[in-house]
Amino acid sequence: MPAFGRESRILASRDFDRVMRSGRRAHGRNLILFLAKGDADCPRLGLAVGRKVGNAVCRNRWKRLLRSAFRLSLKDRLAAVDLVVVVKAAPVPEVQATGKRTGLRSQNRTRRVAPGLAAVERELRDVLFRLDAFPEPGSKGPR
């Protein structure tokens, strides 16, 4: 497995701020991607997975899947860009006419269940394609 070292990660808050303020943005079903020209030689990934996504197990699964998708299939095909991925908060459950919440174990929110690795890769590729940072789905090289 290829390594996911420090040079491949966005760690400083000033870099997160720069990408999120000046970068282009696109939404997917579960994700919001921010893309900006990178300062490094290789593409870098930053992750923002807040507590509203779910408990620690759920948040860590999302981060693990996103890092794997980036490392295994996207890193070698992207230019030197900085990419910040924000996982959207879990949806607020619907309230019935009686005022009771449906299908909840906790009082406030449900969890945004992480899909499998293939689904996360597909969503990342689709959103990157909309940002013109990635070739068409199914093609092998950048346009």
N, C-alpha and C positions, 0 to 999 in steps of 0.2 A: 504494500500500500504506500502511495506517495505521502510524504509528511505534510503536515499542516503547521508550519513553523511560524515564528513571530513575524517574518517578512510578509506572510500571507494574511495577516490579521490587522484590522483597525482597532487600536487599543486606546488612543488618546481621545479625550472628550472634545478637544478642539477639531480633530479630524472628523468625528461624528457630526459636530455642528456644521462644519464646512460642507460636508456632503449633503446633509439634510436641508441646509439653507440655500445653497447655490446649485445643487444637483437637480437633474430631471427626476420626475416621480411617475410611477405607474402602479396600479392596483391589480391584484389578483383576488381570487376567492378568499384566501387565508392570509395573504401577504401584501405588504406595501414595500416597493423597492425604490431606493434612491440611488442614483448613479451620477458620478462626477468624474472628471478627468483625474487620474491618479498621479501622485507624486513619486511613487516607487516604480521600479522596472517591471513588476508583475502585478496582476490584479490582486486586490485586497478585499477581504470580507469583514464586515462589522455586523453584529447581531444585536437586536433589541427585542427582548422577549419579556414583557412586563408581567406583573402578578395577576392581572386580569385575564391572562390567557388560561391559567389553571394553577394547580399546585406545583410544587418543585419537580415532581416526577414528570409531569406533563411539559413544563417549560424546558427541562433538560433534554427530553426526547426531541422536542422541536429543534433545539440548538444542535444536537447530535446529527439529526437528519439533514439540516441545512448545511452544516460543515461538510458532511459526507458528500452530499450532492455537489457542492462547490468544488471540493477537492477531487472527486473522481471523474466528473464529466464536464465541468465548466471552466475550471482554472486554466487549462491548457488552450482553450478556445477563445478566451476573452483577451482584449487588448489591456494595456496598463490602465485600469480604471479602479476607482474605489466604489464599492457596492455596500450599501447598508440595507439590511433586510429587517423589517419590522413585522412581527407576527401580530395580526389583528386580535383584539380582545374577544373573548368568548361572547356569543350573543346573549343578551338578556332574555330570560325565559318569558314566554307569553303569559299574560295574566288572564284568567278566565273571567267571565261575567260575574262570578261570585267573589272575585278578588283574590282567589287562591292561586298560587303559582303551580304550574304543572311540571311534573317530572324532575323535581329538584331534591337533592339531598342537602346541599348547603343553602343558606338563606339568600345569598345574593346572586350568585352566578353559576352557570354550568361551566364545563371545561371545553376548550376548543381542542378536540381530539386530533392528534397528529396522524395523518395518513401514512402510508408506507413510503419508502425511499423513492420508488418510481414515480409516485404521484407528486412528491415534493420536487423532484427533478423536473418533471413535466411542467409544473406551475412556474418554477423559476425560469425555465427556458422560454415559456410563452410570454411572461412579463418582460424578460430581457429582449425578446424579439420586438415587442411593442415599443421598447425604448431604442430600437435600432442599434443595440449593442451586441447582438447575437444573430447568427445567421438564421434563416428560416428553419422551422422545425423539420427535421428529417434530413437536412443537408449537412455536409461534413465540415465545411470550412466557412470562414467569415466572408461576408459579401464585399 
